[in-house]
Amino acid sequence: MNKKVARLRRARKTRAKIAELKAVRLTVHRSNCHIYAQIISGCGSKVLAAASTVESAVRSQVPNGGNKQAASVVGKLIAERAKAAGVDTVAFDRAGFHFHGRVKALADAAREGGLKF
């Protein structure tokens, strides 16, 4: 089993539980250079809000998209956009990534921004 297969196995368990609850979820994806966050509806078919380090607004604030500072900016931005979409409670879907480093920084910033999970 390689790292990607193990991560997807962890993600499948989390997503199954969130789908069972039919909860709105905050899903995170990270690559070496960027981090992405989306608020997905309870049915799983509609993206309510999204933010990432690829956007020009974020790129102007942080030059490097692959660090904790950039993840914090994305976390604050996704919380702001979720509030604008009328979402205040979400289930955190870390997509099998360990809750550590950039994923944790994004989650903490989203909580500071007013999201509850």
Buried (B, 14 or more C-beta within 10 A) or exposed (E): EEEEEEBEEBBEEBBEEBBEEEBBBBBBBBEEEBBBBBBBBBEEEEEBBBBBBEBEEBBEEBEEBBBBBBBBBBBBBBBBBBBEBEBEEBBBBBBBBEEEEBBBBBBBBBBEBEBEB
